[in-house]
Amino acid sequence: MLQSNQEEAAGAKVASQVFSPVAAVRSHRWTYCGVDRCAPGPCLRCSGWPSSAGFLLDFVSYPVIKGFTSAAAVTIGFNQIKALLGLQNIPRQFVLQVYYTFCKIGETRAADAILGLFCLIFLVGLQQMKKSIPRSHRMESFSVRISHLIVWTAATARNALVVLFAGLVAYSFQVMGSQPFTLTGATPQGLPPFQPPPFSKVTPNGTVSFQKMVQAMGDGLVVVPLMGLLETVAIAKAFASQNNYQIDSNQELLAMGFTNILGSFVSSYPVTGSFGRTALNAQTGVCTPAGGLITGAVVLLSVAYLTSLFYYIPEAALAAVIICAVAPMFDAKIFCTLWQVKRLDLLPLSVTFLLCFWEVQYGIIAGVLVSGVLLLYPIARPRIKVLNHGALVIQPASGLNFPAIEFLRETVYKQALSGPQLHSVILDCTHVSDIDYTVVLGLSELFQEFQHKRLSFIFTGLQAHVRQVLLAANLEGFCSFPSLNDAEKILKEEPCSPREVFFDDGSENILPTSGIIQ
């Protein structure tokens, strides 16, 4: 209820991937670290509390989101092929999963494949039927409106109908004494106790202290919250873009934080956004976060009273439901669109898409890093226009920050010495809105180098804030003009000495003998 995303559901994939290796090696002691019966659980949950940190997630670009969602659609969809065909002992890692699926394709169970294919056709048919249903009008007859309602209800509840139908078919075969399908199997009944997470755990090998729990988690204490936040907002942004509504990143973090904090009292895994469940909600027609309340209530009632019925649900039917839910999230058009609009954005898209086949968290991190590099490169290497109007004119086309000062110095120094004999170099700062101390220090070194060569270094078009910073630094030989035309006009009349200082506010010329930065 606290989140701004309409469809997003919770899942525990990130926590499972991070803690599975730990549990596999030390299962006799550390399995409780994955489940939040351990005290560090609430620490993971608090990761959602800094609700003002949502702006950091604005750096997750659209190509990264599309790369993640497309890769997730492929991995989740292909992960269901083994259940759709009734294959056994298929690894979870995507590359190995693809390899072993094709190696064991000959072991396909015919009944599972036929049932799964039928469920897929049935789901796609109902989905297309829902899209083609015309709106009913009050002027239509009662029977027509009832027909519209029946068809709309069946199309909306298609997932439940498929699971129910498949379960009845499997139960019928069970009654007749044969079972050709792979079933979900027994599901433990009941709810976990509501209790605070303990700060230690007694095992057959002794007591595991809080400190050892934290040590066992290792970098998972950092990775799980960070990846959880990235995955949650990436999923929220993806479905918000697809369904045309806005989300609040801060609200998403707050909602996930509350979910995790409360979950630690019922032995919950650290949860993030679940791509598969969210896609299922979107395909079902969930329109508000209140859908989570309905889903939660149904799950609690089912786990408490209906687990015996889950036994007969064929895995092929569930696989068909998930495949139909995630398939629309694969966006092949985005590759063509970026190729036409801006090909460089294909880089973070491709990096995210490919690495998500290895691990989701690595794909998202790599995509964000590549996007960050593309964002920072123009700052470190700004476009610089070089003109020659009697004096050498250098015009940075964007801001001037500390990563760019060395590039600017090299450009200015190279142009000043490679051309004909010059008396003045003009730095047109019309587009420079801010500078820092590193930039001031670099400009000071330029002053000194040009003074040794008897060249004037002149500023034009300084904005008030930038000019104030340079004046506060008290650069020796500082020379400023309101505009490039003013500087050229004065220089034509009388070349400016490196020691002269001009101010655009009408004050007297000042001839400083030394500067703060030398």
Phi, psi and omega in degrees: 000336183278341186278160179266344179282138186285319191253346195298135178244164184266151176208175186231029186295316183298312180299321180297317182291325183284317187266348181301316179298324179294314181294326181293323182278323186233048187298333183287345183236329195250002178301328180291344177285332176286316176275144188275047166271358178263155185295327180296348180308307180301334177296320177294324182292326183292352179299337180272356187287322182292080190292349177270000182272005182297335181297333179299328182280354173291346178279358172278106188282166180298317176301324178295317179298315181293322176297319179294312184293322179293317178294321179296321178298320180291312184294316180293317179296315180291330178298337180272352181297321181298320178286326180295327182258357179075027180278150182239158175058049176259127181297162181275329182296134194300312183298313177295325180297316178297315182298309184288332177296315179287329177293326184257017183298335178289345180269013181301134175274121186300319182296316179297317182296317180294315180296316180298317179295319178297318179297319178299313180297318180297316180294315180296320179297315178293325178295315178292326178296320180295322180292331185265359180289122176287155178290138178279150180239154181295336181285345180286159181292161182298320181295323179293318179294323177295321178297317176301316182296318180295314181295317180297318180296316179296320180290322180289320182266027186298325180296315179295321180296319180296313180297317180296314180298313181296322178297320178294320178297314180296320179295323179297316177295323179297319180295325181281357175095008177223152181219097182278350186259155171275117186263162178298322178091186185292138177239126181302138182263150176108168182248149178292153179292149177268111183204155178295147177292132182287157178265005175202165181219130178272124179238169177302337181264006180128189182265128177268117183279168178300319181297320180290326176299314180296318179296323180294324179292327178058226182290353176299332178297332178264319185294316184299309178298316183296311180293325178298316180294316180297315182293320180300310183287326177298317178294316181299315180295322181297313183282331175294321178293321182291324186253010170061059170213167184259150175237160176248111183300321178299320180292324178296317179294319179296317180296316180292326177296314178298317180301316182287322179296314178292326180295332180295343180274353179233031176061040183274149168292155168298123185252152173229193174289142180254118182295313183297314181292323178294318177298322179295318177299316182297318180289332180283335179108020178295131186242348181219160175299344178297343175300331177295326177295315180297313180299314180299317180296317179296319180296315180298315179295321181293315180294328182281326190229342191242013185297333180295333180282337180295338184304325189267003180282119179292140178294331180296323179292317178296321179297319179297320179298315182292319179299316179294332181285320186268341184303318181295346182280349176280117185249095179285335183292335184297329179294316178292321181297313180292328177297324180278324187273300180209106187292334181296332179289349174292338182294303177297327177298312183291319179298313179297314182300314184286317183288336176294340174289336176278294174212140183300314184296324179292322179296315181293315180299314181297319178297318178295320180295317178296318176298322178296320178296316178295330178285323185275336184301314177297335177287319180282332180231071181292152176290128183238124180262129182249122179238161177227096179250052187088319173243156178284123182248124178250122182238099171296130184277353179215196182295172181230105180239172189302328178295341186263354189292321180294319178297319178295316180299315180297319180295312181297313184295320181293316181291324183290329184263339184276337183272192177293171182300125182245156174253334186217148173237126183251128174255105181276109186259029182303323184264003181268114183260346182200147174222162179238182185295324179298321177295316179300318180296319178295320177294324178298320178293325175297317177306311184296318180296319182287329177294324178294332180262009178060041176248142176272137177244115192238140175260144171223154175066029181290131172284159189304315183294317181294317179298322180295321179296316180294322177294321180295329178285344177054054181294133179289125180085016181298131182223125187224142175230151181298323184212169180293323179297319179298317181296316181295323180295314181294318183294329178290324180287314181204114180307140185279133176284150179299343184262352182279147180231127179243138179241143183272009180254009176086003181284169182290155175295141180240135181245086181290142179273339179203163179240163176295318179257118182231000000 
